[in-house]
Amino acid sequence: MADYIPILERTRGTTVESVHYGAAAVVDSSGKLLTQIGNPQLVTFMRSSAKPFQALPFIERGGDVTFGLIPREISQICASHAGTDMHVEAVRDIQAKIGVDESALQCGAHPPLDKKTADRLITAGKAPEAIRHNCSGKHTGMLAHAQMRNLPLDSYLANAHPIQEDILTVFAEMCAVERDSVKLGTDGCSAPNFAIPLYNAALGFARLCDPHELSPTRAQACGKITSAMMAHPEMVSGFGLFDTRLMQVGRGKIVAKMGAEGYQSIGLVAGAMGAGSPGVGIALKISDGDKLGEVRPAVTIRILHLLGALDKSQVDELAEFAPTKPILNWRKLTVGESRTVFALGK
């Protein structure tokens, strides 16, 4: 079995000019592999798709109650946000509640992902700030976890720090992998990150969205995270961005969390694929990293439509990310087509 198979192609005229390859696993909350693209056992880093799991031990321990976090703030600690003033305000509100400030962040700094915000700050002569880093919410959640347990803040990113140990343990349990089998790496924001098979990542998201077989405490924490993300999707990425738009169109049935280098995770709540259907998780990886960010959304929408989780009207609402759309040149002439080219395997 090939790890990756052709998943989207671009034409110029009637000739295929380029091909993107990908792999995916679709798994229900009982662990059944429903369908796949390429190799569902492909091991790859989840990158920011792991953020809901990184927040889970903190919520499971009652951190949201301890600090009085509201749902939009829970959504923010699971986010890869765009660095807008709205996101900065939410992160600062969390930091005020937990008693730290942005100087404690160890995520580094980059220009805001939101172009208007980035341009405004450049015009004002302001350098990039850590609080506008797309992972500042996640890091603030980790600091909150450490603060709640009276643990050191200056080493909160170390693999051996108790909160990182807890994150790894809970992550492995949710995804049904041996803890020692998780391949560790360092993310762009300097936090630990995890590489596991697509199958297990998809299972983790299925259980996150349908935690009925988990302990009551963990199931409640999963529910808090998924409901917060779906109620406040603008905090997870930003207005107009794919994760936000997909959750808006999903209307309380879809949890979406992208990751760098062409990764996408999706969770479908029980009933999203029809009455009585279990929760379902999807883990997708685009082999070339999808640097323009156009392949992953198109493929995700096509998968969800084939599964029956998005109907035609919902697909139409997501036209800017469509599985098939024209390619325009600089004069706005149609010169080709971008289209998904895969089938779901058994």
C-alpha positions as CSV (number, residue, x, y, z in Angstrom):
1,M,0.0,0.0,0.0
2,A,1.3,3.4,-1.0
3,D,1.5,5.8,2.0
4,Y,0.2,8.7,-0.2
5,I,-2.0,8.7,-3.3
6,P,-3.0,11.4,-5.7
7,I,-5.6,13.6,-4.0
8,L,-5.9,16.8,-5.9
9,E,-4.7,17.9,-9.3
10,R,-4.4,21.2,-11.1
11,T,-4.8,21.6,-14.8
12,R,-3.8,24.2,-17.4
13,G,-6.2,24.0,-20.3
14,T,-7.0,20.3,-20.4
15,T,-3.6,19.1,-19.3
16,V,-2.8,18.1,-15.8
17,E,0.0,20.4,-14.6
18,S,0.6,19.4,-11.0
19,V,-0.6,16.7,-8.6
20,H,-0.8,16.8,-4.8
21,Y,-0.7,13.5,-2.8
22,G,-2.3,12.8,0.5
23,A,-3.5,10.2,3.0
24,A,-6.4,10.0,5.5
25,A,-8.1,7.8,8.0
26,V,-11.8,8.0,9.0
27,V,-12.5,6.2,12.2
28,D,-15.6,6.0,14.5
29,S,-15.5,6.3,18.3
30,S,-15.5,2.5,18.7
31,G,-12.3,2.2,16.8
32,K,-13.7,1.0,13.5
33,L,-11.8,2.2,10.4
34,L,-14.7,3.4,8.2
35,T,-12.7,4.4,5.1
36,Q,-9.3,5.6,4.1
37,I,-7.1,7.3,1.6
38,G,-3.7,5.8,1.1
39,N,-2.2,4.3,4.3
40,P,-4.2,4.9,7.5
41,Q,-1.2,3.7,9.5
42,L,1.0,6.5,8.2
43,V,2.9,8.1,11.1
44,T,3.2,11.8,10.9
45,F,3.2,14.9,13.2
46,M,-0.2,16.3,14.1
47,R,1.2,19.7,14.8
48,S,-1.5,22.2,15.9
49,S,-4.2,19.6,15.4
50,A,-3.1,18.2,18.8
51,K,-4.2,21.4,20.6
52,P,-7.5,20.2,22.0
53,F,-5.7,17.2,23.5
54,Q,-3.1,19.5,25.0
55,A,-5.8,21.5,26.7
56,L,-7.7,18.4,27.9
57,P,-5.7,17.6,31.1
58,F,-6.1,21.2,32.3
59,I,-9.9,21.1,31.8
60,E,-10.2,17.6,33.2
61,R,-8.5,18.8,36.4
62,G,-11.1,21.6,36.6
63,G,-8.8,24.5,35.5
64,D,-11.6,26.3,33.8
65,V,-13.6,26.3,37.0
66,T,-10.6,27.3,39.1
67,F,-9.9,30.4,37.0
68,G,-13.5,31.1,35.9
69,L,-12.8,30.6,32.2
70,I,-15.7,31.1,29.9
71,P,-16.3,29.1,26.7
72,R,-14.7,31.6,24.3
73,E,-11.5,31.4,26.5
74,I,-11.5,27.6,26.4
75,S,-11.8,27.8,22.7
76,Q,-8.9,30.2,22.6
77,I,-6.5,27.8,24.4
78,C,-7.3,25.2,21.6
79,A,-6.6,27.8,18.9
80,S,-4.2,28.6,16.1
81,H,-5.5,32.1,16.0
82,A,-4.9,34.9,13.5
83,G,-3.4,37.4,16.0
84,T,-6.2,40.0,15.7
85,D,-7.1,42.4,18.5
86,M,-10.0,40.1,19.3
87,H,-7.7,37.2,19.9
88,V,-5.2,39.2,21.9
89,E,-7.9,40.5,24.1
90,A,-9.1,36.9,24.9
91,V,-5.5,35.8,25.7
92,R,-4.9,38.7,27.9
93,D,-8.2,38.1,29.7
94,I,-7.1,34.5,30.5
95,Q,-3.7,35.8,31.6
96,A,-5.3,38.3,34.0
97,K,-7.4,35.5,35.5
98,I,-4.4,33.2,36.1
99,G,-2.0,35.9,37.3
100,V,0.6,35.9,34.5
101,D,1.4,38.3,31.7
102,E,2.8,37.8,28.2
103,S,6.4,37.9,29.4
104,A,5.9,34.3,30.6
105,L,5.1,33.1,27.0
106,Q,7.9,31.0,25.4
107,C,6.3,30.6,22.0
108,G,8.4,33.2,20.3
109,A,7.0,35.9,18.0
110,H,5.9,36.2,14.4
111,P,3.8,38.7,12.5
112,P,0.0,38.2,12.9
113,L,-1.5,35.7,10.5
114,D,-4.3,38.2,9.8
115,K,-2.9,40.4,7.0
116,K,-4.8,43.6,7.9
117,T,-3.6,43.4,11.5
118,A,0.0,42.7,10.3
119,D,-0.1,45.6,7.9
120,R,-1.5,47.9,10.6
121,L,1.3,47.0,13.0
122,I,4.0,47.4,10.4
123,T,2.6,50.9,9.6
124,A,2.7,51.7,13.3
125,G,6.3,50.5,13.5
126,K,5.5,47.8,16.0
127,A,7.6,44.6,16.1
128,P,5.9,41.2,16.3
129,E,4.8,40.2,19.8
130,A,4.5,36.8,21.4
131,I,0.9,37.4,22.4
132,R,0.0,37.7,18.7
133,H,1.7,34.3,18.0
134,N,-0.9,31.9,16.7
135,C,-0.1,29.5,19.7
136,S,-0.3,32.1,22.5
137,G,-3.6,30.8,23.6
138,K,-2.3,27.2,23.9
139,H,0.8,28.4,25.8
140,T,-1.4,30.5,28.1
141,G,-3.4,27.4,28.8
142,M,-0.3,25.5,29.7
143,L,0.8,28.3,32.0
144,A,-2.6,28.2,33.6
145,H,-2.2,24.5,34.2
146,A,1.2,25.0,35.8
147,Q,0.0,27.9,37.9
148,M,-3.0,26.0,39.2
149,R,-0.8,23.2,40.4
150,N,1.9,25.5,41.8
151,L,4.4,24.1,39.3
152,P,7.4,26.1,37.8
153,L,6.4,28.4,35.0
154,D,9.9,29.0,33.5
155,S,10.2,25.3,32.4
156,Y,6.6,24.7,31.3
157,L,7.7,23.5,27.9
158,A,10.2,20.9,29.0
159,N,9.3,17.3,28.2
160,A,9.9,16.3,31.8
161,H,7.6,19.1,33.2
162,P,4.6,17.6,35.0
163,I,2.1,19.3,32.8
164,Q,3.8,18.0,29.6
165,E,4.0,14.5,31.2
166,D,0.2,14.7,31.8
167,I,-0.5,16.0,28.3
168,L,1.4,13.1,26.8
169,T,-0.3,10.5,29.0
170,V,-3.8,11.9,28.2
171,F,-3.0,12.2,24.6
172,A,-1.9,8.6,24.3
173,E,-5.0,7.4,26.2
174,M,-7.3,9.4,24.0
175,C,-5.7,8.1,20.8
176,A,-5.3,4.5,22.1
177,V,-1.5,4.3,21.6
178,E,1.2,3.2,23.9
179,R,2.7,6.3,25.5
180,D,6.3,5.3,24.7
181,S,5.3,4.7,21.0
182,V,4.5,8.4,20.5
183,K,7.2,10.0,18.5
184,L,8.1,13.4,20.0
185,G,9.3,16.5,18.2
186,T,9.4,20.2,18.9
187,D,6.7,22.3,17.4
188,G,7.2,25.7,15.7
189,C,6.1,27.4,19.0
190,S,8.7,25.3,21.0
191,A,6.1,23.1,22.7
192,P,6.4,19.3,22.5
193,N,4.5,17.8,19.5
194,F,3.4,14.2,18.6
195,A,3.6,11.9,15.6
196,I,1.2,9.0,15.6
197,P,-0.6,7.0,12.9
198,L,-3.4,8.8,11.1
199,Y,-5.8,6.0,12.3
200,N,-5.1,6.8,16.0
201,A,-5.3,10.6,15.5
202,A,-8.7,10.1,13.9
203,L,-9.8,7.8,16.7
204,G,-8.7,10.5,19.2
205,F,-10.9,13.1,17.5
206,A,-13.8,10.6,17.3
207,R,-13.6,10.0,21.1
208,L,-13.2,13.7,21.8
209,C,-16.5,14.3,20.0
210,D,-18.2,11.1,21.3
211,P,-16.7,10.4,24.7
212,H,-19.5,8.1,26.0
213,E,-17.0,5.3,26.7
214,L,-14.7,7.5,28.7
215,S,-14.8,8.2,32.4
216,P,-17.4,10.8,33.4
217,T,-14.8,13.4,34.3
218,R,-12.9,13.0,31.0
219,A,-16.1,12.9,29.0
220,Q,-17.3,16.1,30.6
221,A,-14.0,17.8,29.8
222,C,-14.2,16.6,26.2
223,G,-17.7,18.1,26.0
224,K,-16.5,21.4,27.4
225,I,-13.7,21.6,24.8
226,T,-15.7,20.6,21.7
227,S,-18.8,22.7,22.6
228,A,-16.6,25.7,23.2
229,M,-14.8,25.3,19.9
230,M,-18.1,24.9,18.0
231,A,-19.8,27.8,19.9
232,H,-16.8,30.2,19.3
233,P,-15.1,29.0,16.1
234,E,-13.8,32.5,15.4
235,M,-11.4,32.0,18.3
236,V,-10.0,28.7,16.9
237,S,-8.6,30.4,13.8
238,G,-10.3,33.6,12.7
239,F,-13.2,35.0,10.7
240,G,-13.0,33.8,7.1
241,L,-10.4,31.1,7.8
242,F,-11.2,27.4,7.1
243,D,-11.5,25.9,10.6
244,T,-13.9,28.8,11.6
245,R,-15.9,28.6,8.4
246,L,-16.3,24.8,8.5
247,M,-17.5,24.9,12.1
248,Q,-19.9,27.7,11.4
249,V,-21.4,25.8,8.5
250,G,-21.3,22.5,10.5
251,R,-23.7,24.2,13.0
252,G,-22.8,22.3,16.1
253,K,-21.9,19.0,14.5
254,I,-18.3,19.5,13.3
255,V,-15.1,20.2,15.2
256,A,-12.1,21.3,13.0
257,K,-8.5,21.8,13.9
258,M,-5.8,22.2,11.3
259,G,-2.1,21.7,11.8
260,A,1.0,22.9,10.0
261,E,2.5,21.1,7.0
262,G,-0.8,20.1,5.5
263,Y,-2.5,18.3,8.5
264,Q,-6.2,18.5,9.2
265,S,-8.2,16.8,12.0
266,I,-12.0,16.7,12.1
267,G,-14.4,15.4,14.7
268,L,-18.0,14.7,14.0
269,V,-20.4,14.5,16.9
270,A,-22.7,11.5,17.3
271,G,-25.6,11.8,14.8
272,A,-23.7,14.1,12.4
273,M,-23.8,11.4,9.7
274,G,-27.4,10.5,10.4
275,A,-29.6,9.4,13.2
276,G,-27.9,7.0,15.5
277,S,-24.4,7.4,13.9
278,P,-21.5,7.4,16.3
279,G,-18.9,10.1,16.6
280,V,-16.3,10.0,13.8
281,G,-12.8,11.3,13.5
282,I,-10.9,12.2,10.4
283,A,-7.1,12.7,10.2
284,L,-5.7,14.0,6.9
285,K,-2.2,14.7,5.7
286,I,-1.1,16.4,2.5
287,S,2.4,15.0,1.6
288,D,4.0,18.2,0.3
289,G,2.8,20.3,3.3
290,D,0.3,22.4,1.3
291,K,2.2,25.6,1.6
292,L,-0.6,27.7,0.0
293,G,-3.2,26.1,2.3
294,E,-5.6,25.3,-0.6
295,V,-5.4,21.5,-0.9
296,R,-6.3,20.6,2.7
297,P,-9.6,22.5,2.8
298,A,-10.7,21.2,-0.6
299,V,-10.0,17.6,0.3
300,T,-11.6,17.9,3.7
301,I,-14.9,19.3,2.2
302,R,-14.9,16.5,-0.4
303,I,-14.4,13.8,2.3
304,L,-17.2,15.3,4.5
305,H,-19.6,15.5,1.5
306,L,-18.9,11.9,0.5
307,L,-19.5,10.8,4.1
308,G,-22.8,12.7,4.2
309,A,-21.6,15.0,6.9
310,L,-22.0,18.0,4.6
311,D,-24.9,18.4,2.2
312,K,-24.8,20.3,-1.1
313,S,-26.1,23.5,0.4
314,Q,-23.3,23.4,3.1
315,V,-20.7,22.7,0.4
316,D,-22.0,25.7,-1.5
317,E,-21.6,27.8,1.6
318,L,-17.9,26.9,1.6
319,A,-17.4,27.8,-2.1
320,E,-14.2,29.7,-1.4
321,F,-12.6,26.4,-0.4
322,A,-14.5,24.3,-3.0
323,P,-13.2,20.8,-4.0
324,T,-13.5,21.9,-7.7
325,K,-12.9,25.5,-8.7
326,P,-11.4,27.4,-11.6
327,I,-7.8,28.6,-11.7
328,L,-7.6,32.2,-12.8
329,N,-4.6,34.1,-14.1
330,W,-3.7,37.7,-13.3
331,R,-6.2,39.0,-15.8
332,K,-8.9,36.9,-14.2
333,L,-9.1,34.6,-17.2
334,T,-9.9,31.0,-16.4
335,V,-6.8,29.0,-17.4
336,G,-7.4,25.7,-15.7
337,E,-9.1,23.9,-12.8
338,S,-8.2,22.7,-9.3
339,R,-10.1,19.4,-8.5
340,T,-10.0,16.6,-6.0
341,V,-9.3,13.2,-7.6
342,F,-9.6,10.6,-4.9
343,A,-12.2,7.9,-3.9
344,L,-12.7,6.7,-0.4
345,G,-11.3,3.2,0.1
346,K,-12.5,0.4,2.3
